[in-house]
């Protein structure tokens, strides 16, 4: 089992920045790839970005490329999502999820993930 807890969400103006954290406990964190997803009201949960077990490989949704950066610190059992140049359309609940098979081609698909956090709200005002 892996327990995931997101933090760092909040209210920010368009153009601003936030850094989200996903802290893990339980099984060895470095054995999981980790993804971030977001869900806006009335919409499907969508893929944002994922990172491999070692941090050497990442995949970004086109909508966040160049603005968001994912990183991880396995010694601290934490994955970070640095979000810059935020837009109102980035608003939503952000979830991190752990993938024990770590098959990169499947990272954009929420069904691929084994464990989920409870989410943290990000609101970007215009």
TORLUMVEX-272639 format. One record per residue (C-alpha): residue in one letter; x, y, z. Coordinates in steps of 0.5 Angstrom, whole numbers, padded with zeros to 4 digits, always signed. Layout:
// TORLUMVEX-272639
AXYZ
...
//
This chain:
// TORLUMVEX-272639
X+0000+0000+0000
X+0002+0007-0001
X-0001+0013+0002
X-0001+0020-0002
X-0002+0027+0001
X-0002+0033-0004
X-0001+0040-0001
X+0001+0047-0004
X-0006+0049-0007
X-0009+0055-0006
X-0012+0061-0010
X-0007+0065-0015
X-0008+0071-0020
X-0007+0069-0027
X+0000+0069-0029
X+0002+0067-0022
X+0006+0061-0019
X+0004+0055-0014
X+0008+0049-0012
X+0004+0043-0011
X+0007+0037-0007
X+0005+0030-0006
X+0008+0026+0000
X+0008+0019+0000
X+0008+0014+0006
X+0008+0006+0006
X+0012+0002+0001
X+0018+0004-0002
X+0017+0011-0006
X+0022+0010-0011
X+0019+0004-0014
X+0013+0008-0017
X+0012+0012-0023
X+0008+0018-0021
X+0003+0022-0024
X-0001+0029-0023
X-0008+0029-0026
X-0013+0035-0025
X-0021+0035-0025
X-0025+0042-0026
X-0032+0042-0024
X-0037+0038-0029
X-0031+0035-0033
X-0027+0029-0033
X-0020+0028-0029
X-0015+0029-0034
X-0007+0028-0035
X-0003+0033-0033
X+0004+0030-0032
X+0008+0024-0030
X+0015+0022-0028
X+0019+0016-0028
X+0021+0012-0022
X+0028+0015-0022
X+0026+0022-0025
X+0030+0021-0031
X+0023+0021-0036
X+0017+0025-0036
X+0011+0026-0040
X+0007+0033-0040
X+0000+0034-0043
X+0001+0039-0049
X-0003+0044-0045
X+0002+0045-0039
X+0009+0044-0043
X+0013+0050-0042
X+0009+0052-0036
X+0009+0046-0031
X+0015+0042-0028
X+0015+0036-0025
X+0021+0033-0020
X+0022+0028-0015
X+0026+0027-0009
X+0026+0020-0007
X+0030+0021-0001
X+0024+0025+0002
X+0019+0021-0001
X+0016+0027-0005
X+0014+0029-0012
X+0013+0036-0014
X+0009+0040-0019
X+0012+0047-0020
X+0006+0051-0024
X+0008+0058-0027
X+0004+0062-0032
X-0002+0060-0029
X-0008+0061-0033
X-0016+0061-0031
X-0017+0054-0035
X-0011+0051-0030
X-0017+0051-0024
X-0019+0045-0021
X-0017+0039-0016
X-0010+0037-0017
X-0009+0029-0015
X-0003+0025-0015
X-0003+0018-0017
X+0002+0012-0016
X+0004+0007-0022
X+0007+0001-0020
X+0008-0002-0027
X+0011+0005-0029
X+0010+0004-0037
X+0011+0010-0040
X+0006+0010-0045
X+0000+0009-0040
X+0002+0015-0036
X-0004+0019-0039
X-0009+0014-0037
X-0012+0015-0030
X-0014+0007-0030
X-0007+0006-0030
X-0005+0008-0023
X-0006+0004-0017
X-0006+0009-0011
X-0009+0016-0011
X-0009+0022-0006
X-0015+0026-0004
X-0013+0032-0008
X-0011+0039-0007
X-0015+0045-0010
X-0012+0050-0015
X-0016+0056-0017
X-0013+0061-0022
X-0017+0068-0022
X-0017+0072-0028
//
